[in-house]
């Protein structure tokens, strides 16, 4: 985020504070617009990176079965209310031709896709699409479990409720493989 964009955020946050009846010059709020601008730089970092390139592929001749990385914590911002949603991602794939990705890169991919305004349903599909583009595996399974502050802090106010989204492709879009994936998660 460049300086002009940060200044726009600072000005907008000041306007919001005034609009809700606060004094942006009050001691506890005077630095809030700058803090929000810094926070947005961090939590929307993927908007500045057009492609996920932080990965390395490896070749192995010994593994053709499911690779599962589970319980990956993530957060994102609901594009409808600009409130956080957060939870865990579980990602599995079936390698094709012995091609695998570094395990930490799967967690980095989750952060890359999540760090922009989004909805959980699209985030789930974007993870599948990115992994497909990078790895071209025989199949992918993604499950996200998340709490949405737009449901907990406003509107219906259902604290602790979770939303679960899934997507399965290729050889993992099969009842036996889906059951295996779900069994490994719990």
Phi, psi and omega in degrees: 000129181275173183299321180298317179295319177298318179295324177296318179296315179303312180297318181295319179295320176300317179297319179297315180301316178296317183296328179271003175096017179259164176255109182294350178264359177297146187310315182286345184249348189302328180261359183301315180302320178292321178297318180296319179299317178295319179298315180297325176302320181284308188282345176249029186300331182291341178293340180267352183244106185293336181219150174276115182236002185273066179208163175222138177261148179234156179250132175223146179255004188247359184229116179236000182264181186301132170252123183235126170246117186239167178059041176276114179290144176211161169220153175212179179240127176299126182287346180277325185235355186054041172246152183289150159230145187207156181175218181231146177248143175233122186230129178230153173210158174254112182301147174248132176054034176073011182270123180233164179245148175305134186300321180295336181288334175294317177296321177295324177297319177301312178299316181302313183288327185279336188275061173194163177301135187200176167237152186299322181299315179291320178303317178301311181293322179296323177298315178298312183298317180295315180296323177297315181297319183285312192258329188050055181282175178286339178187156180224143172229130177228131173228129175244134173241124185213151170261139183244117180294338176291340174264336185265325185264342185218178175056241186290336176053056179259083183298133176087353179292149180236147174249133179241127176236145180222156170209135180233139178227163174054223183292345176271355175269063185216135184307321180292315180291322178298317178298320178297315178302309182296322179297319180292335180285331189237000000 
